[in-house]
Each structure stands twice: as C-alpha cells, then as structure tokens.
C-alpha cells in the first residue's frame, strides 16, 4: 500500500521471510489477526519452499499492487484477489463493484443519510462487501463530509477520520475477502490520520474499530453486526 503505511512489511524472497512479513501485518491492528489464522489464510495450511517464495516475490515486483499516493484505496489489492481466486468467484460470487457504480450508490443513499443523521451518528452497512470497494469509498466520502447549511459540525483533523471509520460497516461470506476489506480500511484510515496532522503516528489506534464481519448476511442471526434495525442506510451491490 502507498504512503509507507506498512513499511516494515517487506518480506524477504524466502518462505520464512514471507511468513514473517505476514505476522508483522497481523500484529498491526487487532482487525488483521486473521492473517495468521489457518481457517482464513490458506498460507498456513500449505508448505511453500524458497523457490515458491521467490516466484511470489518476483510476481509482486513485476506487477506491484500499489496505489497513487493521493488515493490509497487498495482497489488493485481487491481486484488481485478476485483474479487469483477462482473459488471465490465461482462459489462465493466475488465480483468487485466498479467505481462509477459505487459513486452512484453512495450519492443516492450514503450522502442523504449522512446529511440527515450527521457522520458522527451515522451507521451504514454493505452486507455483501467483498474486499471492500464500497466501504473504502464510503470512508473517503465520510471523512470529507460537511453538514448542509449551518446546522451541526464535526471536529476536523483525526476526529473526522475516526467518525467516518466508525460509521462504516460490512459483512461478507468469504472470510479472506472480509480480511482484505479490513486491511484496506486500516491502511486508508492510518493514511488519513497521518495526513490530518499526525504524520509520526506508527499505527492505527487499536481502539479504532474496523467493523467488517465474515458472515452470511441472509442467514447469520448471531453476528452482532447484522442485528436488525442497527443501521440508518444499507448500501450494496449484492451478488
């Protein structure tokens, strides 16, 4: 990701180096613990040798999954998972939402809800969020939101990013896609924090929530994020 948000995650081109890099990533925020969970990340279920690791390292060097510095949205990371995982496409209907569709959905639903409730009170959810394209754009729009007219306000600087992050929720049947969505939100929120007057901050505060669940939004009645009546607005592009 851009802006050096995880500058320490530069694994060596060895199997041990890649695993060590993933562990550093998992320790960056509680929401990223799934990177070392074998039930979420298949890396821990399969042996890879140094030849495999060198090939992986070479792939990322030839096709870097990086963003423009002015917009660390992680679109390429989400698209890479869709392209690489046939299982997620065929069995879990993973399909990234084009940005023009996302922009339209948020303009029609997210913005009016924010205007009505204020970003500090708003709760929105994408119940089939995939790797988080809609969530990322909602975070960007939420952090830039300003109240209509003169009524109400939210604090600027880091508080603006925190308010927007707390407003955004998602769920997806695919546990790894949900993990990628969490990673993207962590990186973007950290970049916002640094851009808003805290350039030396080393990590996203652990108490800043990343509200993305791995759950079936149609059938899972036990997931707290899917409690009925919890949201002001639902924004999604369901399979």
C-alpha positions as CSV (number, residue, x, y, z in Angstrom):
1,X,0.0,0.0,0.0
2,X,1.1,3.6,-0.6
3,X,2.4,6.2,1.9
4,X,4.5,3.6,3.6
5,X,1.6,2.7,5.9
6,X,3.2,-0.8,6.5
7,X,6.8,0.0,5.6
8,X,8.0,-2.9,7.8
9,X,6.2,-5.5,5.7
10,X,8.8,-6.0,3.1
11,X,9.3,-9.8,3.3
12,X,12.5,-11.4,2.0
13,X,12.1,-13.7,-1.0
14,X,12.1,-16.8,1.2
15,X,9.3,-18.9,2.7
16,X,10.3,-17.8,6.2
17,X,10.5,-14.1,5.1
18,X,7.0,-14.2,3.6
19,X,5.6,-15.8,6.8
20,X,7.4,-13.2,9.0
21,X,6.1,-10.4,6.9
22,X,2.5,-11.7,7.2
23,X,3.0,-12.0,11.0
24,X,4.0,-8.3,11.1
25,X,0.9,-7.4,9.2
26,X,-1.3,-9.4,11.5
27,X,0.2,-7.5,14.5
28,X,-0.5,-4.1,13.0
29,X,-4.1,-3.9,14.3
30,X,-6.5,-6.4,16.1
31,X,-8.7,-6.5,13.0
32,X,-5.9,-8.1,11.0
33,X,-5.3,-11.1,13.2
34,X,-6.9,-13.3,10.6
35,X,-3.7,-13.2,8.5
36,X,-2.3,-15.8,10.9
37,X,-5.4,-17.8,11.2
38,X,-5.3,-21.1,9.1
39,X,-9.0,-21.0,8.8
40,X,-8.8,-17.7,7.0
41,X,-5.4,-17.6,5.3
42,X,-4.5,-20.8,3.4
43,X,-0.8,-19.9,3.6
44,X,-0.6,-21.7,6.9
45,X,-2.2,-24.8,5.5
46,X,0.3,-25.4,2.7
47,X,4.1,-25.8,2.6
48,X,5.9,-23.3,0.4
49,X,9.6,-23.6,-0.3
50,X,12.1,-20.8,-1.1
51,X,11.5,-21.4,-4.8
52,X,7.8,-20.7,-4.4
53,X,8.6,-17.7,-2.3
54,X,11.0,-16.3,-4.8
55,X,8.3,-16.7,-7.5
56,X,5.7,-14.9,-5.3
57,X,8.2,-12.1,-4.6
58,X,9.0,-11.8,-8.3
59,X,5.3,-11.6,-9.2
60,X,4.7,-8.6,-6.9
61,X,7.8,-6.9,-8.1
62,X,6.7,-7.2,-11.8
63,X,3.1,-6.3,-11.0
64,X,3.1,-4.1,-7.9
65,X,-0.2,-3.8,-6.1
66,X,0.2,-0.2,-5.2
67,X,-2.0,2.9,-5.3
68,X,-1.5,6.5,-6.3
69,X,-0.1,8.4,-3.3
70,X,-3.1,10.8,-3.3
71,X,-5.6,7.9,-3.0
72,X,-4.6,4.8,-1.0
73,X,-7.8,2.9,-1.7
74,X,-6.4,-0.6,-2.4
75,X,-8.5,-1.3,-5.5
76,X,-5.7,-3.3,-7.1
77,X,-5.4,-5.4,-4.0
78,X,-9.1,-6.3,-4.0
79,X,-9.1,-6.9,-7.8
80,X,-6.0,-9.2,-7.4
81,X,-7.8,-11.5,-5.0
82,X,-10.8,-11.8,-7.4
83,X,-8.5,-12.5,-10.3
84,X,-6.4,-15.1,-8.4
85,X,-9.1,-17.0,-6.6
86,X,-11.4,-19.0,-8.9
87,X,-13.1,-20.5,-5.9
88,X,-14.1,-17.0,-4.6
89,X,-15.5,-16.1,-8.0
90,X,-17.4,-19.3,-8.7
91,X,-18.6,-20.4,-5.2
92,X,-18.9,-17.1,-3.3
93,X,-19.8,-14.8,-6.2
94,X,-17.0,-12.4,-5.5
95,X,-17.2,-9.6,-8.1
96,X,-15.8,-6.1,-7.5
97,X,-18.2,-3.2,-7.9
98,X,-17.0,-0.6,-10.5
99,X,-16.2,2.8,-9.0
100,X,-18.8,4.6,-11.1
101,X,-21.5,2.3,-9.6
102,X,-20.1,2.8,-6.1
103,X,-20.2,6.5,-6.5
104,X,-23.8,6.4,-7.7
105,X,-24.9,4.2,-4.8
106,X,-23.2,6.4,-2.2
107,X,-24.6,9.6,-3.8
108,X,-28.1,8.2,-3.8
109,X,-28.0,6.6,-0.3
110,X,-25.0,7.4,1.8
111,X,-24.9,11.2,1.4
112,X,-28.6,11.8,2.2
113,X,-28.2,9.6,5.3
114,X,-25.1,11.5,6.4
115,X,-26.9,14.8,5.8
116,X,-29.9,13.6,7.9
117,X,-28.0,12.0,10.8
118,X,-24.5,13.5,10.7
119,X,-21.4,11.5,10.1
120,X,-20.8,11.2,13.9
121,X,-24.1,9.3,14.4
122,X,-24.4,7.5,11.1
123,X,-24.2,3.8,10.7
124,X,-24.1,2.2,7.2
125,X,-23.5,-1.3,6.1
126,X,-22.7,-3.1,2.9
127,X,-24.0,-6.7,3.7
128,X,-22.1,-8.3,0.8
129,X,-18.9,-6.1,0.9
130,X,-16.4,-8.4,-0.8
131,X,-13.0,-6.9,-0.5
132,X,-14.4,-3.5,0.4
133,X,-14.7,-1.3,-2.6
134,X,-17.9,0.3,-1.3
135,X,-16.6,0.5,2.2
136,X,-13.4,2.3,1.1
137,X,-15.3,4.9,-0.9
138,X,-17.8,5.4,2.0
139,X,-14.8,6.1,4.3
140,X,-13.4,8.6,1.9
141,X,-16.7,10.3,1.4
142,X,-17.5,10.2,5.1
143,X,-14.2,11.8,6.1
144,X,-14.8,14.6,3.6
145,X,-18.5,15.1,4.6
146,X,-19.6,18.5,5.8
147,X,-23.1,19.3,7.2
148,X,-25.5,21.0,4.8
149,X,-26.2,24.7,5.6
150,X,-25.0,25.8,9.1
151,X,-26.5,23.1,11.2
152,X,-24.1,21.0,13.2
153,X,-20.5,20.2,12.7
154,X,-17.9,17.6,13.5
155,X,-14.3,18.2,14.6
156,X,-11.7,18.4,11.9
157,X,-8.3,16.6,11.8
158,X,-8.0,13.0,13.1
159,X,-11.5,13.0,14.6
160,X,-13.0,13.3,11.2
161,X,-11.4,10.1,10.0
162,X,-12.4,8.3,13.2
163,X,-16.0,9.4,12.9
164,X,-16.1,8.2,9.3
165,X,-14.5,4.9,10.2
166,X,-17.0,4.2,13.0
167,X,-19.8,4.8,10.5
168,X,-18.7,2.2,8.0
169,X,-19.7,-1.5,8.5
170,X,-19.6,-4.5,6.2
171,X,-20.1,-8.3,6.1
172,X,-19.2,-10.9,3.6
173,X,-19.5,-14.7,3.3
174,X,-15.9,-15.0,2.1
175,X,-13.6,-14.8,5.2
176,X,-10.5,-13.8,3.2
177,X,-12.3,-11.1,1.3
178,X,-13.6,-9.7,4.6
179,X,-10.0,-9.7,5.8
180,X,-8.7,-7.9,2.8
181,X,-11.5,-5.3,3.3
182,X,-10.3,-4.8,6.9
183,X,-6.7,-4.4,5.7
184,X,-7.8,-1.7,3.2
185,X,-9.7,0.2,5.9
186,X,-6.8,0.0,8.3
187,X,-4.4,1.3,5.7
188,X,-6.6,4.1,4.5
189,X,-7.6,5.3,8.0
190,X,-3.9,5.3,9.0
191,X,-3.1,7.4,6.0
192,X,-5.9,9.8,6.8
193,X,-4.6,10.1,10.3
194,X,-1.1,10.9,9.1
195,X,-2.5,13.4,6.5
196,X,-4.6,15.1,9.2
197,X,-1.8,16.4,11.4
198,X,-0.2,13.2,12.9
199,X,2.5,12.3,10.4
200,X,4.6,10.4,13.0
201,X,1.9,8.0,14.1
202,X,3.2,4.5,13.7
203,X,-0.1,2.5,13.7
204,X,-3.8,2.9,13.7
205,X,-5.1,3.1,17.3
206,X,-6.2,-0.4,18.4
207,X,-9.5,1.0,19.7
208,X,-10.5,2.4,16.3
209,X,-12.9,-0.2,15.2
210,X,-12.8,-2.0,11.9
211,X,-16.4,-3.1,11.5
212,X,-16.2,-5.9,9.0
213,X,-17.6,-9.4,9.7
214,X,-17.2,-12.7,8.0
215,X,-20.8,-13.8,8.0
216,X,-23.8,-14.7,5.8
217,X,-25.9,-11.6,5.8
218,X,-29.0,-13.6,4.8
219,X,-28.7,-16.5,7.4
220,X,-26.4,-15.5,10.2
221,X,-28.6,-14.4,13.1
222,X,-25.8,-14.4,15.7
223,X,-23.4,-11.9,14.2
224,X,-23.7,-8.6,16.1
225,X,-23.0,-6.5,13.1
226,X,-26.1,-8.0,11.4
227,X,-28.6,-7.2,14.1
228,X,-31.8,-5.9,12.6
229,X,-32.6,-2.2,13.0
230,X,-29.0,-1.3,13.6
231,X,-28.4,0.9,10.5
232,X,-29.5,4.1,9.0
233,X,-28.6,3.0,5.5
234,X,-27.7,-0.1,3.6
235,X,-25.5,0.3,0.5
236,X,-24.6,-2.7,-1.5
237,X,-24.3,-4.4,-4.9
238,X,-25.3,-7.9,-3.9
239,X,-24.5,-11.0,-6.0
